[in-house]
Amino acid sequence: MADPRGFLKHRERETPAYRPVPVRLLDWKDVRDELTRDEPTLRRQASRCMDCGIPFCHQGCPLGNLIPEWNDLVREGQWEDAIERLHATNNFPEFTGRICPAPCETSCVLGINQPAVTIKSIEVEIIDHAFEDGAVIPHIPQRQTGKTIAVVGSGPAGLAAAQQLTRAGHTVRVYEKDDRLGGLLRYGVPDFKLEKIHIDRRIEQMDAEGTRFRTSVEIGKDITWDELRARYDAVLVATGAPIPRDLPVPGRDLDGIHYAMPYLHQGNEAAAGYELEEQVTAEGKHVIVIGGGDTGSDCIGTALRQGAASVTTLAIGKQLPMERPDGQPWPVDPRVHDISSSHEEGGTREFLASTVEFIGDDAGYVRTLKVATTQYNPDGSRTPTAGTEREVPADLVLIAMGFTGPDTGEIAAQGRVAITDRGQFQRAADYSTNVDGVFVAGDAGRGASLVVWAIAEGRAAAAAIDEYLLGSTELPAPVTAHTQAIRA
């Protein structure tokens, strides 16, 4: 039973401090200040959880995390029990606790008239505490089923599914096209948001449990999809949605214009100690980031650490309100203005900015952007406003406008897996495709989304595969939005 008056005694929301901006810009380490970790403060914040009759945070979390339970265990200082309850629904709280936007917090009942419980920071402290105490140990299966499964992709969906299936006694091999495991967690998310030790030590646990990994293997080229299907009893496609959205305006072919993800990939390689011959770097350059989402924010932090002369973010839409709008009442996840740690570090954000043209020099390099004020039309479309054009200096342009979907070419051609009208892999409620024994989970099936959705779908797909192979399953399966939509 939680403290029934905790939310009345402690009304202030206290979140972990960040390291000072001038200090953290000197390295690639986590922006959080580990020296300010304070257990009494954490337990005080956990006591603000109301033990409400209907915990809407469950609805807000795709994983169905048992938030009130582990909040109360933290309040009582029962860390070992807290990590048990957290791991019951979430394979990788060290990922969600750092890079998930926390839809659970906007669903928190306390958020009706007070700042929400600091669910995300409590979650990450539980798992960090568990690793420090040696409470995260391998769970080796007691029996082997004799069934084999290939997981294509080592992002959060693929890793979650692989861990669940290995623990169910299946022989699981994860294939990754990059040289290291983790997918976009490894090369898409900068270290200042997610240091790679969090991936490495979880891989160590999975390896000890029996999951096998193969890196630098691209399915469709190094191994055909038909060969893969012939080798394994089931295949899970968890390749993510890496295809970037382009900006086809005049001058797009100029040098110095890059998609955000290859730029971030190189930045992560350099931070890991790789020697790159032709790295795209922001050092000394006027950088323009087109797109105001999380990927754009990561580009800002990376460019500032590389020593950019200036960083400007251009967002085509309006600046969102700072507080929850009246038309988006609790417990709806509101669309509000986001200020990330990277935004706090520097740079300029411009809204209602439509890129009209890239302008280059005689050598073919981009030098300026022609930008106009965005106009909202009656039909909902957005167009540049004539007569408002202006030029913005640009030596490096990073296009961070989101992603259109997975790379479907080889698996559609070789594996004959059906594709939806929106460019994702087509799948049923149980994550199966039109090809017997082939399943799809994560962004490859739902489109670009959150890490928490990827883990939820990986767990749900693992339960579906286990049932497909054995006729029944004891693996827990979150009821994801995909499953709800198909069943409806």
C-alpha positions in Angstrom: 0.0 0.0 0.0 1.5 3.3 -1.0 1.6 6.3 1.3 -2.0 7.7 0.9 -0.8 11.2 1.6 2.5 11.1 -0.2 1.3 13.3 -3.1 0.0 15.9 -0.5 3.2 15.9 1.5 5.5 16.2 -1.5 4.0 18.3 -4.3 7.2 19.3 -6.0 8.5 17.2 -8.9 12.2 16.6 -8.6 14.1 15.2 -11.6 17.8 14.3 -11.8 20.2 17.2 -12.5 22.2 17.5 -15.8 25.9 18.2 -15.8 26.6 21.9 -16.6 26.4 22.6 -20.3 30.1 23.8 -20.7 31.3 20.6 -19.1 29.1 18.1 -20.9 29.9 19.6 -24.3 33.5 18.6 -23.8 32.7 14.8 -24.0 30.2 12.3 -25.2 29.2 10.9 -21.7 25.6 10.9 -20.3 24.3 14.4 -19.8 22.9 13.3 -16.4 25.0 14.2 -13.3 25.7 10.9 -11.6 27.1 12.7 -8.6 23.7 14.2 -7.7 22.0 10.8 -7.4 20.1 11.0 -4.1 18.2 8.0 -2.8 16.1 10.0 -0.3 14.9 12.3 -3.1 14.1 9.3 -5.3 12.1 7.6 -2.5 10.3 10.8 -1.8 9.3 11.2 -5.4 8.2 7.5 -5.5 5.9 8.3 -2.5 4.0 10.8 -4.7 2.5 7.8 -6.6 -1.2 7.9 -5.4 -2.1 4.2 -5.4 -5.1 5.4 -7.5 -8.0 3.0 -8.1 -7.4 3.0 -11.8 -3.7 3.6 -12.6 -3.9 5.3 -16.0 -0.1 5.0 -16.3 -0.7 1.4 -17.2 -2.7 2.6 -20.2 -0.1 5.1 -21.2 2.7 2.5 -21.2 2.7 0.1 -24.2 4.5 -2.5 -22.0 1.9 -2.4 -19.3 4.6 -1.7 -16.7 3.5 -2.2 -13.1 4.3 1.3 -12.2 2.5 1.8 -8.9 3.9 -1.5 -7.6 7.6 -0.7 -8.2 7.1 2.9 -7.1 5.9 1.7 -3.7 8.8 -0.8 -3.5 11.3 2.0 -4.2 9.5 4.1 -1.5 10.2 1.3 0.9 13.8 0.8 -0.3 13.0 -2.7 -1.5 15.3 -2.5 -4.6 15.5 -6.2 -5.3 11.7 -6.6 -5.4 11.4 -3.4 -7.5 13.6 -4.8 -10.3 11.7 -8.0 -10.2 8.4 -6.2 -10.8 10.1 -4.0 -13.5 11.6 -6.9 -15.4 8.3 -8.7 -15.3 7.1 -6.5 -18.1 10.2 -4.8 -19.5 13.3 -6.5 -20.8 15.4 -3.4 -21.1 14.4 -0.6 -18.6 17.8 0.9 -19.0 16.8 1.9 -22.6 13.3 3.1 -21.9 14.3 4.9 -18.7 16.8 7.0 -20.8 15.3 7.6 -24.2 11.6 6.9 -24.0 9.5 10.1 -24.0 7.4 8.6 -21.1 3.8 8.6 -22.2 3.2 7.0 -18.8 3.9 10.3 -17.2 1.3 12.2 -19.2 -1.2 9.5 -18.2 -0.4 9.8 -14.5 -3.5 10.6 -12.5 -1.6 13.0 -10.3 -1.1 15.0 -13.5 -4.7 16.3 -13.3 -3.7 19.1 -11.0 0.0 18.5 -10.0 3.2 17.7 -11.8 3.2 14.0 -12.7 5.2 11.4 -10.8 8.8 11.1 -12.0 8.2 7.6 -13.4 11.0 7.6 -16.0 13.7 8.7 -13.6 12.6 6.2 -11.0 12.6 3.4 -13.6 16.2 4.1 -14.7 17.4 4.3 -11.1 15.8 0.9 -10.4 17.7 -0.8 -13.2 21.0 1.1 -12.5 20.7 0.1 -8.9 20.1 -3.6 -9.9 23.2 -3.6 -12.1 25.3 -2.1 -9.4 24.1 -4.7 -6.9 24.6 -7.6 -9.2 20.9 -8.3 -9.3 20.8 -8.6 -13.1 21.8 -12.2 -13.8 21.3 -14.6 -16.7 18.1 -16.6 -16.7 19.2 -19.9 -18.4 16.3 -22.1 -19.7 15.8 -25.4 -17.9 14.9 -27.3 -21.0 15.5 -27.1 -24.8 12.6 -27.4 -27.3 14.8 -28.3 -30.3 13.2 -25.4 -32.3 15.3 -22.8 -34.0 14.5 -19.2 -34.7 16.3 -16.5 -36.6 15.9 -12.9 -35.5 16.8 -10.3 -38.2 17.8 -7.1 -36.6 19.3 -6.4 -33.2 17.4 -3.3 -32.2 15.1 -3.2 -29.2 12.3 -5.3 -30.9 14.7 -8.0 -32.0 16.6 -8.2 -28.8 13.4 -8.3 -26.7 12.0 -11.1 -28.8 15.3 -13.0 -28.8 15.6 -12.9 -25.0 12.0 -14.1 -24.5 12.4 -16.9 -27.0 15.8 -18.0 -25.6 14.3 -18.2 -22.1 11.5 -20.3 -23.4 14.1 -22.9 -24.5 14.4 -22.2 -28.2 17.7 -21.9 -30.0 17.8 -18.3 -31.2 20.3 -16.6 -33.4 20.2 -12.8 -34.0 21.6 -11.4 -37.3 22.8 -7.8 -37.5 24.1 -6.1 -40.6 26.3 -3.7 -38.7 29.6 -4.6 -37.0 28.1 -4.2 -33.5 24.8 -5.1 -31.9 22.0 -2.7 -30.9 20.6 -1.3 -34.2 19.8 2.4 -33.9 20.4 2.2 -30.2 24.1 1.6 -31.1 24.6 3.9 -34.0 21.5 6.2 -34.1 21.3 7.4 -30.5 24.3 9.4 -29.3 26.2 8.4 -26.2 25.2 11.5 -24.3 21.6 10.1 -24.3 22.5 6.4 -24.1 26.0 5.3 -23.3 26.8 2.0 -25.1 27.8 0.2 -21.9 24.0 -0.3 -21.3 23.8 -2.2 -24.5 27.0 -4.2 -24.0 26.1 -5.5 -20.5 22.7 -6.6 -21.6 24.2 -8.4 -24.6 26.5 -10.2 -22.1 23.5 -11.4 -20.1 21.7 -12.6 -23.3 24.9 -14.4 -24.5 25.2 -16.2 -21.1 21.5 -17.2 -21.4 22.2 -18.9 -24.8 21.2 -16.3 -27.4 23.7 -16.4 -30.3 24.7 -13.4 -32.4 26.1 -12.8 -35.8 27.2 -9.3 -36.8 28.2 -7.9 -40.3 25.7 -10.2 -42.0 23.1 -8.7 -44.3 20.2 -11.0 -45.0 19.4 -10.9 -48.7 23.0 -10.5 -49.7 25.3 -12.6 -47.4 22.4 -15.1 -46.9 19.3 -15.2 -49.0 15.9 -15.0 -47.4 15.1 -18.4 -48.8 18.2 -19.9 -47.3 17.4 -18.3 -43.9 13.8 -19.7 -44.0 15.1 -23.2 -44.9 17.6 -23.2 -41.9 15.2 -22.1 -39.2 11.8 -23.2 -37.9 10.7 -19.5 -37.7 12.0 -16.1 -38.7 11.3 -12.8 -37.0 11.9 -9.6 -39.1 12.8 -6.7 -36.8 14.8 -4.6 -39.2 13.3 -1.2 -38.1 12.2 1.6 -40.4 15.5 3.2 -41.5 14.4 4.8 -44.8 14.6 8.6 -44.4 12.1 11.1 -45.7 13.7 13.3 -48.3 13.3 17.0 -49.1 13.0 17.2 -52.9 13.6 21.0 -53.5 15.9 22.7 -56.0 19.6 22.2 -55.1 19.1 19.0 -53.2 22.0 17.4 -55.1 24.6 19.8 -53.7 27.4 18.5 -51.6 27.1 19.2 -47.8 23.5 18.0 -47.6 23.1 14.7 -45.7 20.5 12.6 -44.0 20.6 12.7 -40.3 21.1 9.0 -39.6 24.3 8.5 -41.5 25.7 11.6 -39.8 24.8 10.3 -36.4 26.1 6.8 -37.3 29.5 8.3 -38.0 29.3 10.4 -34.8 28.7 7.3 -32.8 31.6 5.5 -34.5 34.0 8.3 -33.8 32.8 8.4 -30.1 33.5 4.7 -29.9 37.1 5.2 -31.1 36.8 4.3 -34.8 39.2 6.0 -37.2 37.1 7.4 -40.0 38.7 8.7 -43.2 35.9 10.8 -44.5 33.7 11.7 -41.5 31.1 14.3 -42.0 31.7 16.7 -39.2 30.2 20.0 -38.1 33.5 21.5 -36.9 33.6 25.2 -37.7 30.5 25.0 -39.9 27.1 26.7 -39.9 24.8 23.8 -39.4 21.2 23.6 -40.4 19.0 20.8 -39.0 15.7 20.4 -40.9 13.2 18.7 -38.6 12.4 19.3 -35.0 12.0 15.8 -33.6 14.2 13.6 -31.5 16.6 12.8 -34.4 17.0 16.5 -35.1 17.7 17.1 -31.4 20.4 14.4 -31.5 22.0 16.2 -34.5 22.1 19.4 -32.5 23.9 17.8 -29.5 26.3 16.0 -31.9 27.1 19.2 -33.9 27.7 21.3 -30.8 30.2 18.6 -29.4 32.0 18.6 -32.8 32.5 22.4 -32.5 30.0 23.8 -35.0 30.1 27.6 -35.6 26.3 27.7 -35.3 23.4 25.3 -35.2 19.9 26.3 -36.4 16.9 24.0 -36.4 14.2 24.7 -38.9 10.7 23.3 -38.2 8.0 23.6 -40.8 5.2 23.7 -38.2 4.1 26.1 -35.4 5.7 26.1 -32.0 3.6 23.9 -29.8 2.2 25.2 -26.5 4.3 24.9 -23.3 1.3 23.5 -21.3 -1.3 20.9 -22.1 -3.9 22.4 -24.5 -7.6 22.4 -23.4 -8.4 20.3 -26.4 -6.0 17.5 -25.3 -7.2 16.8 -21.7 -5.8 14.3 -19.3 -5.1 11.4 -19.9 -4.5 12.0 -23.6 -0.8 12.3 -24.5 -0.6 16.0 -25.3 1.4 17.6 -28.0 3.5 20.2 -26.2 6.7 22.1 -26.9 9.7 19.9 -26.1 13.0 21.2 -24.7 15.6 18.4 -24.8 19.0 18.4 -23.2 20.5 19.2 -26.6 18.2 22.2 -27.0 19.5 23.5 -23.7 23.1 23.3 -24.9 22.8 25.9 -27.6 21.6 26.6 -31.1 18.6 28.4 -32.5 15.1 27.0 -33.2 13.0 28.5 -35.9 9.4 27.6 -36.5 7.1 28.0 -39.5 10.2 27.7 -41.6 9.7 26.1 -45.0 12.8 25.3 -47.0 12.3 26.5 -50.6 15.8 26.0 -52.2 19.4 24.9 -51.4 21.9 27.4 -52.9 25.5 26.4 -53.5 28.8 27.9 -54.6 30.7 27.3 -57.9 32.3 24.2 -56.5 28.9 22.6 -55.9 28.8 22.9 -52.1 25.7 24.2 -50.2 26.2 27.7 -48.8 22.8 29.0 -48.0 19.2 27.9 -47.7 16.3 29.9 -49.0 13.5 29.7 -46.4 10.0 31.1 -46.4 7.3 31.4 -43.7 5.0 28.4 -43.6 1.3 29.0 -44.6 -1.4 26.8 -43.3 -4.1 26.2 -45.9 -7.8 25.5 -45.4 -7.4 21.9 -46.6 -4.7 21.3 -43.9 -1.7 21.4 -46.2 1.3 23.6 -45.6 3.0 25.7 -48.3 5.7 28.5 -48.3 4.2 32.0 -48.2 5.2 34.0 -51.3 7.2 37.1 -50.6 8.6 35.9 -47.3 11.7 34.3 -48.6 15.0 34.9 -46.9 18.4 33.2 -46.9 20.1 31.4 -44.0 23.9 30.6 -44.1 24.6 26.8 -44.3 27.8 24.8 -44.7 26.2 21.6 -43.5 22.6 20.6 -43.8 21.2 17.6 -42.0 17.8 16.3 -43.0 16.0 14.9 -40.0 12.4 14.8 -41.2 11.6 11.3 -40.0 11.4 8.0 -41.7 9.1 6.5 -44.2 9.4 2.8 -43.3 11.6 -0.3 -43.6 13.8 -1.4 -46.4 11.5 -3.9 -48.0 13.4 -4.6 -51.3 15.2 -7.9 -50.7 12.6 -9.5 -48.4 9.8 -8.6 -50.7 11.6 -9.9 -53.8 13.4 -12.9 -52.2 11.2 -13.8 -49.3 7.9 -12.8 -51.0 6.6 -11.1 -47.9 3.6 -8.8 -48.6 3.9 -5.1 -48.2 1.1 -2.7 -47.1 0.1 0.4 -49.0 2.1 2.5 -46.5 5.3 0.6 -47.2 5.5 -1.6 -44.1 5.5 -5.4 -43.9 1.9 -6.7 -43.8 1.1 -8.8 -40.8 -1.8 -10.3 -38.9 -2.8 -9.8 -35.2 -0.3 -12.5 -34.2 2.5 -10.7 -36.1 2.6 -13.4 -38.8 3.0 -12.6 -42.5 1.7 -14.2 -45.6 4.7 -16.5 -45.6 4.4 -19.4 -43.2 6.8 -19.1 -40.3 7.8 -15.5 -40.9 6.8 -12.9 -38.4 7.4 -9.1 -38.2 7.8 -6.9 -35.1 8.7 -3.3 -34.2 9.1 -0.4 -36.6 9.3 -2.8 -39.6 5.6 -3.4 -39.2 4.3 -0.3 -37.4 6.5 2.4 -38.9 9.0 4.6 -37.1 7.9 4.7 -33.4 9.2 4.6 -29.8 11.6 2.2 -28.2 8.9 1.2 -25.7 6.7 0.2 -28.6 9.5 -1.8 -30.1 10.1 -3.8 -26.9 6.4 -4.4 -26.4 6.0 -5.7 -30.0 9.1 -7.9 -29.6 7.7 -9.5 -26.5 4.3 -9.9 -28.1 5.8 -11.4 -31.3 7.9 -13.8 -29.2 4.8 -15.2 -27.5 3.1 -15.6 -30.9 6.2 -17.5 -32.3 6.4 -19.7 -29.2 2.7 -20.6 -29.7 3.3 -21.2 -33.4 6.1 -23.6 -32.7 4.7 -25.4 -29.7 0.9 -25.0 -30.0 0.7 -23.0 -26.7 2.8 -20.4 -24.8 3.5 -19.3 -21.3 5.3 -16.1 -22.4 3.6 -12.9 -21.5 2.3 -10.9 -24.4 1.5 -7.1 -24.1 -1.7 -6.2 -26.0 -0.2 -3.7 -28.4 -2.0 -1.1 -30.4 -1.3 -3.2 -33.5 -3.1 -6.2 -32.0 -6.0 -4.1 -30.9 -6.4 -2.5 -34.3 -6.4 -5.9 -36.1 -8.8 -7.5 -33.7 -11.2 -4.5 -34.0 
